[in-house]
Amino acid sequence: MAELTRQPERWGTRIGVILAVMGSAVGLGNFLRFPGLAAKYEGGAFMIPYFIALFVLGLPLAWGEWAMGRYGGTRGFNSTPGIYRAIWPRKISPYLGVLGMLVPVGIYMYYIYIEAWCLGYAWNMLTGKLTLGADWKNYDAFFTTFVGADKDGVMFQGASTATTFLLICIVLNFVLIYRGLTGGIEWFCKWAMPALVVCAIIVLARVLTMPGISHGLGFMWNPRTGDKGLLENLANGQMWLEATGQIFFSLSVGFGIIITYASYLRPNDDIALSSLTSCAGNEFCEVALGGMITIPAAFILLGTAAVGSSFDLGFKTLPMVFASMPMGRTIGVLFFFLLFLAAITSSLSMLQPAIALLEEGLGLNRRASVAMLGFVTLMGTGLVVWFSKGLLVLDQFDFWVGTFCIYLLAMFQTILFGWILGVDRGMEELNRGGAIRIPRFVGFMLKYVSSTYLIGIFVIWLYQQITAGKDNYFKTVAHNPAAQLAVAFLVIVAVFFTLLVHQSVRRWNRIEAAQQEVML
């Protein structure tokens, strides 16, 4: 249908789309969030629910998103509202696709700020400004000043903060996004992903030569490393919730990105092996590189005292670790540069779902689409940067978009694949042109096991949030004006996308009516 109004864009090469999807998945969650969670739950115990969630939920849902994306793409749609409409021809279906744009665009608004931290830390490590001795408090103070966590509005008062690096990241992102799918995103990922892996392997090789490395590796992989037994650790429901959430971040499922990327494939392009390859590559980067770099290095120096938030581990503890080792400055530069590469390959993908809607739904060209999204995201990022005290708005964006909405979107997509597209059509789409054949039970797992698992996890998680004390996000919004402003902004963006979808549906209906007249 959409081919009547525009020339459909396609990926240039098979390796290009695999690296682009890997780039979308391999990000700060691999090198910061995963090590932080693994350290929080004593490594080995966390890996059990992590791998269960990977095989029960992550991999099947990734296959499902690839199949649904190509299904919609062969029918002329690249945006989540259009793809949902192709799969489920009901009036409500395209409006459910609003989440498929709100999630990646909302995450982009704060993610690019953290991306700027990584670039800034690489530069400060290179220039020697992060050689602050062996006192953790020095690195804590540097981070607080650098990101403006001590006062709202401080980031706009000088060029020595992360603001300069943020501007560099914004310009670089939009230049690459403007160049298009193949000329920008695919081209960049083709060299950025190998460069990232090379940097990570060099850093890992140095970490594995540290004295006492066996104790650090034991902390990560042994199921029992503390006072609690394995069964007692596994009885922690919060650990299962966070392990499941990490799989979403790890594989980029439930983001609305993979389903959009897959829509640019040709009808008989392989998706079975390609999706498996991208998932395997992501897991290698997360577990074999991210986890084995960060957790053992921090544990060797500080022991269990290294356990903290992901930001504490990545931006406070690790710089101190690098400062204490021979060649640490060089290793530190490489580590934060690979974090920057991981971040930018992810952020590049986050605006493509919304760009797809603007192009196919409203008929805008890429320049106009990028300009419109640039204005929207700059306002959101400005909100995050201005209300920097305690990183409150960043935290609110991360919860409501990066956790709450992702769960909703992932639940809907499992239902869409298993119950609306159906196992028969879904598996036929997944296996068409495939270099390997995916067993049929994967479809039934998505239909029954994955959807039930997700709904159960979401209900438990929602109950824990509502009944929580000081960490209750619902109560924070009720009592904090900055949090209220953050949520209000996200609601406005959701309404904006809903209006865009409404106009797109009207345009699609007109085109389809014109098609029917031509056929008659």
SELOKE-871727 format. One record per residue: x, y, z of N, C-alpha, C in turn. Coordinates in steps of 0.02 Angstrom, whole numbers, plus 50000, padded with zeros to 5 digits. Example, Ala and Ser with C-alpha at 12.3 -4.5 7.8 and 13.67 -1.06 7.14 Angstrom:
2
506604971650390506154977550390506604983550390506424988850354506844994750357506455000250394
% end
This chain:
520
500414994050000500005000050000500435006350000500905006750045501305012850051501775013849992501885008449952502325009149895502055014149843501395015649845501115020349798501365027449810501595028849870501785035649887502525036549898502905031249906503615032149917503985025749899504625026449886505045020649870505265017449935505095011049948505275008050011506035007450020506265009150080506985008750095507145001650117507744999250099507964992550116508664992650145508804987450185509494986650210509944984950151510584987150157511044985850103511304978750102511494976050160511784969350163511514965550224511584958950222511354954850278511764956250340512424956750333512854958250391512704965150418512484969650373512314976350395511724976550441511204972850425510604972750468510754969150533511164963850531511344960250593511724964950640512214968550612512614973150654512194979050678511714981250637511284986750658510834984650715510554978550711510134976050766510554974750828511154972050818511614971150874511784977850905511904982850862512064989550887511504992450927510884991150905510304993450943510284990051012510434983551013510394979851076510994980951121511594981051092512204981851132512274989251150512174990651213512204997551236512434997951307512245003351340512465004351409512174999151456511614996051437511334990751478511804984851483512204983551430512674977951430513264979151477513524985351476514154986751510514064990351577513454992751590513334996151654512754992951693512174992251661511584989851697511654982551716511874978351669511954971151684512474969951739513084972851735513564971751790513304974351856512934980051855512664982751917512174978051950511724975051910511234970351937511574963851960512044961451920512384955251939512774956152004513094961852013513454963252075512974963952133512404967052122511904968052174511644961452202511564956552157511294950052178511844944652179512454946652192513014942052203513164937552143513084940352083513334937052023512994930552006513254924952031513034918352010512294917152021512024919452076511314918452089510884922152038511104928052018510734932151970510724928851901511254925151884511314922451817510784917051803510514913851855510014908651845509354911551819509034916451853508434919351825508564923251761509174925751754509354929451693509314924851631509624919051636509624914551578508944911251567508574910151621507894907551613507474912651574507514918951593507144924251557507374924851485508014923851473508284924251405507954919051359507924912751382507674907351340506914906851339506594908751394505864908251397505534914351366505854920051372505534926351352505924930051297506564931251309506944935651265507014933151194507294927251186507414924651119506764923351081506254920151111505624919251074505304925951053505314930951097505014937351080505414940851025506084940051026506494942950973506304939850906506234933150903506014929850842505324932450820504874933150870504214935550854504214942650825504634947050852504664953950826504954954050756505464950050742505734949650674505204947350625504824942250645504304939550600503754944650588503504947850641502974952850633503214958850593503844960850604504104966650568504144965350493504414959550474504454958050402503764957050372503314954150410502624953150387502314959950369502394964850413502134971450398502504974950343503164973850339503564977050287503384974650217503224968250209503024965750143502344968450123501984971450169501334974450153501374982050152501984984650150502084991750140502144996050202502204992950261502234996750323502914995850357503175001250386503795001050425503695003450496503165007050511503045009550578502635004450618502695004650684502315000050725501555000950716501285007050712500565007550700500355004250635500755005250582500585002150518500654994550519501174992050552501284984850557500724981550597500544984650654499994981950694499344981950654499234987050614498624987550572498614982150519499214980450492499244975150442499104968350473499344967350534499244960950568498534960250595498274965650622497624965550656497204971350628496834970350576496454975750543495844977950584495974981250639495454984050681495614991450693495114995350710495215002550718495705004250773495705000150826496125001750883496854999850873497004995150828497674992350823498224997450809498145002250761498695006950750498815011450810498295012850850498395017150908498795013650963498765007050965499195003351012499925003950993500055005650929500735006650907501055013050933500665017350966500955023350996501505021551045501405016051083501925013851130502575012151093502515009551032503105007750993503525013650971503255019650978503635025750965503815029451029503345029451077503475032851140504065029851177504105023151177504645019751215505335021751188505495020651124506175022351102506315029851103505825033951084505945041251084506025043751156505615041251202505675043251272506335041151302506565035151286507215032851311507775037051282507715038751218508225042751185508355049351222507815052351249507875058951279508355059151338508395053651376508875053551432509495049351416509415044651370509965040151353510545044051322510375048951281510905052751248511305056851298510995058651354511355062251406511885057651439511685051351452512165046551480512715045151428512515044951365513005044051311513535049551313513315055651327513785061251333514255060351392514015057351447514445055951504515025051351482514855046251443515365041351422515905044851380515685049051333516175052651292516585057351335516255060851381516615065351425517105061851470516925055951496517375052151538517975049551499517875047551436518435045451394518925051251385518655057251374519085063151364519445064951429519095064951484519405066651548519915061451570519795055151553520285050051567520905051051524520805052951461521365054051416521785059951438521465065251463521835071251483522095070951555521955065451590522215064551657521795067751713521215070551696520805073751748520445068751792520435062351771520115057151811520605053051851521215055451857521705052151900521665055551968521245052952011521055056452073521265052552136521745047952129521985044352187521565038252204521625036052267521305029852288520705030952333520465037252338519895038752380519265038952337518785034452351518165034052312517775040552314517835044252369517455050552376517655055652322518285055352300518505060052248518135058752182518045052452166517695050552104516945051952110516675051152171515975052852182515865060352173516325064452198516265071652191516335073752118516795070552082516895072152011516255070651971515965064851984515345062951948514775067851964514695069452027514155074052048514225080752013514835083452010514945089851976514855089151901515105083751872515105082851799514385082451772513955078851807513265077851782512775082851812513005087151858512565092051889512075089251938512265083951973511795080452018511695084152084512045089652095511985093252159511505099152155511315101352094510905107352088510555107552021509915109252021509545110051958509805116151919509845115351854510035120851810510765122151804511185118651844511895120151844512235118351778511925113651740512235111451678512215116751623511825121951632511785127351582512205133351601512625132651653512995138351679513725138451657513955133451620514655133451598514775127951548515335128551511515505123751459515965118251484516135118251548516595113251574516235106951598515575106851595515185101151618515045096451560514575091851570514405087051518514015090151461513815096551468513405099751416513775099951349514415101351350514805101651288514795094951252514895089551289514895082951259514195080951237513685083451271512995082151251512855085251183513085091251172512985094551107513335090651051513935088151066514305084151016513895077850999513635074551049513255068351038512615069750999512265075251014511655076850979511795078050905512305081950890512485083450820512675077050784513095072850815513325066750783512745062050770512295061350818511705057050809511275059250751511125065750748510665068050697510985068250628511635069250624511965068750559511905061650531512035056750573511995049750551511275047650537510805049750580510105048050569509845051250505510055057450491509835060850431510075057350368510655054050372510925050650313510535044350295510095042250336509645036750318509835030050347509445025050328509525018350355510185015250334510325015150270510935011950245511545016650248511445022950228511995027650225512205030350292511785029750343511945032250409512005026850461511435023750478511415018850533511825012550516511675009650457512035003450438512775004750428512945010250394513645011950382514025012750447513745016350495514085017550558514175011150598513645007050601513675000850641514174995850612514294996150547514754991450516515464992250542515654998350559516334999050587516315000150663515775002950690515755004350761515704997950802515314992950779515244986850818515894982950822516254981850766516904978550772517404982450815517394989150809517844993250850517674992450924517034992250940516814991351009517074984651037516994979350998517204972651021517964972451031518344975550985519074975650992519284979251056518984985151068519134988851129518974984651191518394981251190518184977351247518654971451260518874968251206519334962551214520004964751243520244970551222520874973251250520794974651324520244977851343520124979351414520044972951453519684968051426519584961651460520244958051470520674958051419521324954751425521724957751483521684964351491522054967651546521744965851613521084965651617520754964051680520914956851701520944952251652521074945251669521784943951692522224948951685522904948251710522994951451779522464954051808522504957251874522614951951928523024953351978523104948652034522444947352069522304941052084521694939252119521084938852074521194938252008520634938251961520164932251973520424926751998520004920852010519454922352061519614926552111519104928352161518564932652129518764937152084518274941352050517824937352005518114932551969517704928251925517254923751967517504921552025517084917352068516484921152094516574927652109516004931652132515474932052079515674932252015515184932951961514834926451946515184920751950514904914551924514684909551977514954909952038514754905152089514044906752113513584901852113512894903152135512854905352208513334903452248513314905352320513984908552338513974915052349514594918552367514534922352432513944922752461513844926352524513584921752579513234924652626512974920852682512344916852664511984918952614511364915652596511494909652551511074904552556511114898752512510794900252445510894895552399510634896552331509874897052331509534892552366508804892652366508534898952398508864901452448508654907652481508734913552434509284913552396509384918852347508854918552292508694912552269508214911852215507504913452237507374913752302506714915452327506574922952325507084926752305507014934052301506624935952238505994937852246505584939552188505824945552150506114950452186506364956452153506934954852105507354949852122507894947852078507614945152012507074941252015506774938551954506474944151912506174949051945505894954751908506434958551872506984959951906507514963951876507894960051823507954953451832508274949351780507854949351716507194949051724506754949351666506794956051632506794961451672506864968051643507514968951606508054965951632508704966551599508694963351530508324957851522508284954551457507964959251406507464963151426507174968051381507704972851356508084975651404508614980351385509154976951345509314970751364509864967151334509744965751260509134963551243508994961551174508604966851135508434972451167508034977651135507334975251117507084970151150506404967851136505914972151177505334973251149504844977451182504974984851174505454986551130505624993651119505274996451057505024992151013504754994550950505284995750898505914993850912506464995050865506564989150818506614983150846506734977250804506174976350754505554977250775504994976250731505014981250673505274987250686505354992250632505944990450588506504988550618507084986650578506934980750532506564975750558506414969850518505954971450459505574976850464505104978650410505464980850347506114982650353506494984850295506834979050259506714972950281506984967050248506574965250187506884961750141506524959250082506124953050101505604951250062505154945850081505484939150096506034937550061506354931050071507034931550106507184937250135507794937850175507744933450237508314930450256508324926350316508204930650378507754928450421507674931750486507784926850543507724920350530507804915350583508514915350611509004914450566509704914350588509954921350604509714926350568509944933250580509754935550650509134934050670508924936050737509304932250791509424925750779509804921750827510524924350832510814926150775511504928850774511554935350812511074939850801511094946250836511004945350911510564940750931510464939351002511094936351034511414931650997512024928551023512584933651029512644938050979513154943150982513044947951039512424949551052512274953951109512444950651175512274944251182512424940751245513174940051256513544939151201514274938851208514544945451235514284950951207514514957551230514314958851302513724956451322513484957751389513814953451442513804946951431514044942351483514804941351480515054939851420515764938251413516204944451415515944950151394516344956251394516144960951450515514963351449515304968151499515354965551570515074959651582515084956951650515774955151674516184952051631516834949651652517354955251655517204961051628517644966851636517484970351701516864972151709516664976651763516654973351831516314967551837516214964551903516864962051934517274957951900517884955551932518364961251950518434966251905518894971751918518694975551980518044977151987517814980852046517864976652109517714970052103517724965752162518424964852189518914964352144519604963252166519834969052210519654975252191519894981152227519484982552290518824981952285518394984152340517994978552373517994972552344517594967152371516854968652365516464966552413515744967752410515564975052418516044979252438515914986452442515824989552374516014985852321515934988352253515204988252231514794984552268514094984052248513744990752259513414993152209513044999452213512615000152152512395006252136512015007252076512455006352015512145005751956512535005051894512965011151883512715017151898513105023251890513695023351939513585021152001514135020852049514675016152025514475010352000514955005351977515345007851916514985010751867515305012651804515685019151806515415024151841515705030851838516085032951901516075028751952516435030552013516945025152032516715018852035517155013452056517665011752002517445010751940517915008651888518465013751874518325020351871518885025051863519405024351917519185022851979519665021852033520065015452022519725010151996520065003951980520595005051927520415008651874520895009951820521485014051845521355018851890521895023051915522385019151957522175013451984522605009552029523015004251993522905003251928523254997851892523765000651842524294996951828524754998951774524384999451708524555004351668524215005751604523475007251613523285009051674522585010151688522275015951650522675021051638522405026851602522215024951531522635021051498522485018851430521875014251429521855009651477521295005051482520645008951496520695013951538520105018051554519835021751493520295024551453520085027951391519715023051345520015017151336519695012151292519015010051319518965009251385518335006951414517785012051404517915018351419517385023451412517255025051338517745024051296517625024951224517165019451198517285013251222516835007851200516135008851229516075011651289515415013451315515075018551269515465023351246515185028451200514945025251135515355020751107515155017351046514535013151057514505009651113513915005551129513295009951135513375015851166512815020351176512565023251110513025025451067512805028851006512505023950956512755017650953512435012850908511725011250930511595011950995510905011051020510475017151008510745023051023510345029151016510155030550943510575028450896510415029450825509775025850805509645020350838509055016250819508405018850849508455022950901507865024550940507375029250907507595033050858507135037650824506845034750760507115029150736506895026350673506155024350673505875021450729505165019850728504715025950716504875031550748504475037550738504585040550669505205040250644505345042650577504945038750526504895032150537504515027950491503785030150487503495031950544502795034250543502725040850507503175045450520503135052050487503205051450412503635046750390503745045950318503155042450284502925036950312502405033050279501705035250297501625038250356500965040250379500775047350357501255051950361501115058850343501415060850276501835056350247502145057850183502705062850186503005063950245503565068550252504205065350226504675069550203505335066950185505755066250248506335063150241506755061750300506995068150333507145073250294507375079550324506855082450370506225082850348505685085550389505555081150450505585074550440505465069950496505995070650550506625071050530507165071650578507125078350614506945083650577506885090250608506325090350661505755087350645505205087250692505395083350755505695077550746505895073550804506455076950842506895080450807507425084150841507145089250889506625092750869506315097750912506005094450974505635088850964505305085451020505825082651069506335079351043506825076151087507265081351122507395086951090507795092151123507425094951183506775095651179506385097951236506425092951293506355086451276506395081351328507075080851360507595081151319508285080951345508425087051386508185092851364508275098951403507955098451472507385095151476507055094051540507485089751586507765084451557508205079951596508815083651621509115087651577509735091151594509615096751645509055100351637508925105851683508785103251754508335098251760508185095451825508675089751840509295091651848509835086751857509965084851929509685088551976509805087152047509565080152065510025076052088509855069252106509655064952047509735067651986509535064151924508805061951927508385066151957507695064251971507295063251907507315068051861506915067551801507165061851757507825061051754508115055351717507835048751745507805048251811507555042251843506815041151828506425046551827505715046051811505605043751739505985046651692505935044551622506115037251616506635035151651506865028251646506335023451672505995025351726505485020851754504865020551710504565026351694503925026351660503975024151588504515025851554504595023751484505015017451480505595017451514506065012051507505895005751546505375005951587505164999951624504414998751615504005003551637503285002651636503015001651566503175006251520502905005751452503194999851413503824998151428504134992351394503764985951412503584985151476503204979251495502544978951458502194984751454501554984851419501634983051346502144985851313502244984451242502444977151231502874974451273503084967551265502494962751275502074964151325501484959951335501024960051275500904966051247500474966451189500764962751129501414963151120501714959951061501714952351066501764949651125501704942351132500994940151115500504944151137499804942551121499674943451046499964948751017499874950050946500144944350903500724941750922501024936250883500644929750895500534927950958500254921450973499514920750961499134926050974498404925550973498074929050915498414933850883498094937550828498414935750761499064936450755499394933950694499324926350691499404923150749499324915950754499964912150746500014906450778500624902450775500774900150704500264898050667500364895450600500664900750554500334906450549500584911850506501244914650532501304915250598501914917950627502524913650613502454907050622503024902650610503174901950536502664902350494502774902250422503174908350401503014914150429503384920250413504094919750439504184917150499504844916750529505304912050490505044906650465505454901650432505544902750357505154907350327505214908450255505884911650239506264908350196506924910850177507454909950230507294906250284507754905550340508324900750325508924902550350509504898150343509464892350392509054893150445508914887650491508154887450500507914882050527507194881350538507054881550613506624886250633506454886950703505904881950721505994878050775505474873050794504804876350808504284872750792503604875350800503434876850873503754873350920503574874550990503744881651012504194885050976504354892050993503724896350987503314895150936502704898850928502224897650986502164891451007501724889851063502004892651128502664892951135502974895951194502794903351198502824906851140502624913851139501894914751156501484910251130500764910951140500554909651212500834904651243500604902551309501104904351364501724902151357502204902851412502444910051420502674913151364502954919851369502434924951391501844924551362501324929451380501114928651453501044922351476500864921151546501414923551593502034922051574502624924051613502634931651620502534935151564502564942451565502004945451607501404942951598500834945651635500934944451710501164938451728501284936951799501824941351829502384942251792502924946451816502684953651824502284956051775502044962951777501594964151837501144959351851500684960151907501064960351973501554955751981501954955652042502354962052050502654964151995503064970251995502644976452011502044976851982501614982551994501384982652067501244976752095501044976352165501614978652211502224976552195502794978652236502914986152233502804989152174502884996252167502365000052208501744997852204501205001252239501285000752315501524995052338501594993952410502284995852437502734998252393503405000052415503375006452456503915007852492503945013752534504255019652498504865021352517505185027352490505365026652416505425020452391505605019552320504985018852275504405020752301503795020252262503755026052213503775024452147503755029652096503075033152093502555029552109501885032552109501835038052161502095036752221502085041852274502555047652258503105046152224503565051552205503235056552159502865053952111502505058352064501975062452101501655059452150501125062852186501375068652228502015068352249502265073252296502845077552270503095076152211503675079852186503505083652122503555090252121503365094152061503785092452000504435091152009504865089451953504655082751922504485077951964504245071551939503585072351903503155076551929502515077951896502625081051828503105085551822503255088651758503515083551708503935078951732504215073751688503655069251661503205067151704502655062851682502185066651636502055072951652501615077051609501915077851539502565078751535502885079351470502815072951430502915067151463502845060751428502125059751404501645061951444500945061451422500825065851361501105071751360501035076251302501335073051240501925069951247502235066651190501805060851166501505057151212501055051551193500445054151155500165059751178499595062751143499805065151074500395068051069500665070351005500715064550955500995058850978501055053050934500365050150917499895050550964499215048050950498895052150894498995058750896498725063050843499055061550776499705060150777500055058250715499775051650687499655046950731499365040550709498675041650680498275045950711497605047250686497625050150615498075054950604498145057750537498405052550488498845048150511499115042950467498575038050447498145036150494497595031550479497135034550427496975040850433496545044150384496865044150315497525045150314497875045150249497895038150219498025033150262498035026250237497345024250209496815026350243496145024750220496005027950152496245034050142496145037350077496525033750022497135031650037497535028049987497205021449970496975017850020496645011350008496005012249968495635017649982495025018949943495195020449871495745024149860495955025649792496175019349756496505014849792496705008449762496105004449739495595004349781494995000449764494635003349703494635010049697494335013149638494705011349575495385011149580495795009349521495645002149501495584997749550495454990649536494764989649504494284993949524493614993449494493584996449425
% end
